[in-house]
Amino acid sequence: MTDGGNVTGEHAHQMIGRARYLFVSDVVKASEYYRDVLGFSYPKVWGDLPEFCMPRRDGFIVLLSQVGWPTYEICETAR
């Protein structure tokens, strides 16, 4: 049921927070910065190669996702 565009009754939900999604070039360094400098904590870094972390502080969560561009090595023989 709605009341002027608002959901009421059993379907009413409350948003209690929000998170910012940031793309970083080094998720480990970014996570350490949030922890050591900004006072955040994080339970772990996800991925076989670290690629995602969720530092949190005072009910605020930052989603850090590592992005990178492929690197290509040029061999001397290929020139």
N, C-alpha and C positions, 0 to 999 in steps of 0.2 A: 504494500500500500504506500502511496506517496501523499505528501502533504505540501503542496506548493513546490514540487520538485525535489523535496527532501524525502529520503527513504525512512520509514518509521516501522515500529514493531519489531518482529523477529529478524528483519533484514537490515536493521540499523547497525552500522559499524562505526567505530571511531578510529580516525587516523591519529596515531600517537607519535609519529615521527616521520622523518624523511631522510634520505641519504643522497649524497652527491657522488656521481660516478665520474672518476677521473682516469684518463689514460696516461700512463707514465712509461718512460723508456727503461727504467730499472725498478721493478716492484720491491725488491729487497731494500735498496737504498731509500726509496720513498717511504716504506713502512718503518724503517729505522728512524728516519727524520720525524715522522709523525709521532713515534714513541719517545725518542730522546729529546727532541726540541719542543714539540707541541703538547706533550703529556698524554698522548693517546695510548691505548693498549690494544693488542690484537692476539687472538688465540693461536693463529697459525697462518702460514702462507700456503696456498693451494697450488698444485701442479707438480708433475715430475720435475720439470724445470720450473722454478717459481714464476707464477704468472698472475696470481690474484690474491688479494688480501683485503680484510675489512677492519681497519682500525676504528676504535670507538672511544668516545669520551663524553661524559655528561649527557647520555642519551642520543648523541649525534654520531652517525656512522658515515665513514667515507669508504667508497668502493674503489679500490685501486686495481687497475687492470693493465698488465704489461702489453705494450704494443711494440713492434719493431719491424724494421724493413729487412728483407733478405740481404745478406752480404755475399758477395761473390769474390773469390780469390782468383787473381790472374797469375798464372804460372809464367815463368820466364820463357818456357818452350812454346807457349801459346802466342807469343808476340810475333 
